[in-house]
């Protein structure tokens, strides 16, 4: 299984490098947020903005519909030009991404995640509210299609 994860790393790194070259406003550039996600999985969630459109997130938590097992994952997320609604005074982009999921224990599971979501970034508060649906292509210890998803909030450290 380590061999499979090592094969994915160059693709992940190349994707990050290509997306990091995009020029865009720097409202959330180089900011780190920490918070919680509720759903499947539920746990501690972090996000780091590389530029205004690309971020990397991760989670450590519990996957309750898979025998209450601990799960870790990380994703590269591309945010699409969002709306700016007059009554919200917030940036509200949609996002899509790719990442990896690992559930240790017997038997360990590994898969590729494809998150699709929406996030709300209020201009006056260093917070983020988000919701996502995540198809997962599991490849170890056997092939399967799974579905993760949830909603959450993060606080951004300036």
C-alpha positions as CSV (number, residue, x, y, z in Angstrom):
1,X,0.0,0.0,0.0
2,X,2.9,2.4,0.7
3,X,4.0,1.9,-2.9
4,X,0.5,3.1,-4.1
5,X,0.6,6.2,-1.9
6,X,4.1,7.0,-3.1
7,X,2.9,6.8,-6.7
8,X,0.3,9.5,-5.9
9,X,2.6,12.0,-4.3
10,X,4.2,13.3,-7.6
11,X,0.8,13.9,-9.1
12,X,-0.3,15.8,-6.0
13,X,2.9,17.9,-5.8
14,X,2.8,18.8,-9.5
15,X,-0.9,19.8,-9.2
16,X,-0.1,22.1,-6.3
17,X,2.9,23.7,-8.0
18,X,0.9,24.4,-11.2
19,X,-2.0,25.9,-9.3
20,X,0.2,28.0,-7.0
21,X,1.4,30.0,-10.1
22,X,-2.0,31.5,-10.6
23,X,-2.1,35.2,-9.9
24,X,-5.1,36.4,-7.8
25,X,-6.0,38.7,-5.0
26,X,-4.5,37.8,-1.7
27,X,-7.4,38.0,0.8
28,X,-6.8,34.5,2.2
29,X,-3.3,33.9,0.8
30,X,-0.9,32.2,3.2
31,X,-3.5,32.0,6.0
32,X,-4.0,28.9,8.2
33,X,-7.4,27.9,9.6
34,X,-8.2,25.4,12.2
35,X,-11.7,24.1,13.1
36,X,-14.0,21.2,13.1
37,X,-16.0,19.2,10.5
38,X,-19.1,17.3,11.4
39,X,-20.4,14.4,9.3
40,X,-18.5,11.5,7.9
41,X,-15.8,12.0,9.0
42,X,-16.1,14.1,12.2
43,X,-13.0,15.7,13.6
44,X,-10.3,18.4,13.7
45,X,-9.9,20.1,10.3
46,X,-7.2,22.4,9.0
47,X,-6.7,24.4,5.8
48,X,-3.8,26.4,4.4
49,X,-4.4,28.8,1.5
50,X,-1.5,28.8,-1.0
51,X,-3.1,31.6,-3.0
52,X,-6.7,33.0,-3.4
53,X,-7.8,29.9,-5.4
54,X,-5.7,27.0,-4.2
55,X,-5.7,25.6,-0.7
56,X,-4.7,22.4,1.0
57,X,-6.9,20.9,3.7
58,X,-6.6,18.0,6.1
59,X,-8.6,16.2,8.8
60,X,-8.0,13.8,11.6
61,X,-11.2,12.3,13.0
62,X,-13.6,9.4,13.1
63,X,-15.5,7.8,10.3
64,X,-18.7,6.7,12.1
65,X,-20.3,4.8,9.2
66,X,-17.2,2.6,8.9
67,X,-17.2,0.9,12.3
68,X,-16.2,4.1,14.2
69,X,-12.6,4.0,12.8
70,X,-10.0,6.8,12.9
71,X,-9.5,8.5,9.5
72,X,-6.9,11.0,8.2
73,X,-7.1,12.7,4.8
74,X,-5.6,15.6,2.9
75,X,-6.9,17.3,-0.3
76,X,-5.7,20.0,-2.7
77,X,-8.7,22.3,-3.4
78,X,-9.3,24.6,-6.3
79,X,-11.8,27.4,-5.6
80,X,-13.8,28.8,-8.4
81,X,-14.7,32.5,-8.7
82,X,-17.5,32.8,-6.1
83,X,-20.4,35.1,-5.7
84,X,-20.4,38.2,-3.6
85,X,-23.9,38.6,-2.3
86,X,-24.8,42.1,-1.0
87,X,-26.6,40.8,2.1
88,X,-23.7,38.6,3.1
89,X,-20.6,40.7,2.5
90,X,-18.7,37.4,2.0
91,X,-16.9,35.5,-0.7
92,X,-18.8,32.3,-1.5
93,X,-16.8,30.1,-3.9
94,X,-17.5,26.6,-5.0
95,X,-14.5,24.2,-4.9
96,X,-13.4,20.9,-6.3
97,X,-10.3,18.9,-5.5
98,X,-8.4,15.6,-5.2
99,X,-6.7,14.0,-2.2
100,X,-6.0,10.9,-0.3
101,X,-7.8,9.1,2.6
102,X,-6.3,6.6,5.0
103,X,-8.1,4.6,7.7
104,X,-5.6,2.6,9.8
105,X,-6.3,-0.6,11.6
106,X,-7.5,-4.0,10.5
107,X,-7.7,-4.0,7.7
108,X,-6.3,-0.6,6.7
109,X,-8.1,1.3,4.0
110,X,-6.7,3.8,1.4
111,X,-8.5,5.7,-1.3
112,X,-8.5,8.7,-3.5
113,X,-10.9,11.6,-2.6
114,X,-12.7,13.9,-5.0
115,X,-14.2,16.7,-2.8
116,X,-16.9,19.0,-4.2
117,X,-18.2,21.8,-1.9
118,X,-19.1,25.4,-1.2
119,X,-17.5,27.7,1.3
120,X,-18.4,31.0,2.8
121,X,-15.6,33.4,3.7
122,X,-17.0,36.5,5.5
123,X,-14.9,39.6,4.9
124,X,-15.2,41.0,8.4
125,X,-14.4,37.8,10.3
126,X,-11.4,35.4,10.0
127,X,-13.7,32.4,9.7
128,X,-14.9,30.0,7.1
129,X,-18.1,28.0,6.9
130,X,-18.1,25.0,4.5
131,X,-20.1,22.0,3.3
132,X,-18.9,19.2,1.0
133,X,-19.7,15.9,-0.6
134,X,-16.8,13.6,-1.3
135,X,-16.8,10.5,-3.5
136,X,-14.0,8.2,-2.5
137,X,-12.4,5.6,-4.8
138,X,-11.1,3.1,-2.4
139,X,-8.2,0.9,-3.7
140,X,-6.9,-0.9,-0.6
141,X,-7.5,-3.5,0.7
142,X,-10.1,-3.9,-2.1
143,X,-11.8,-1.7,-4.6
144,X,-15.0,0.2,-3.7
145,X,-16.7,3.5,-4.1
146,X,-17.5,5.3,-0.8
147,X,-19.1,8.6,0.0
148,X,-17.8,11.0,2.6
149,X,-19.1,14.5,3.4
150,X,-20.0,17.0,6.0
151,X,-20.1,20.6,7.1
152,X,-17.9,22.7,9.4
153,X,-16.3,25.9,10.5
154,X,-12.6,27.1,10.7
155,X,-11.0,30.0,12.4
156,X,-8.1,31.7,10.5
157,X,-5.0,32.9,12.3
158,X,-3.7,36.1,10.9
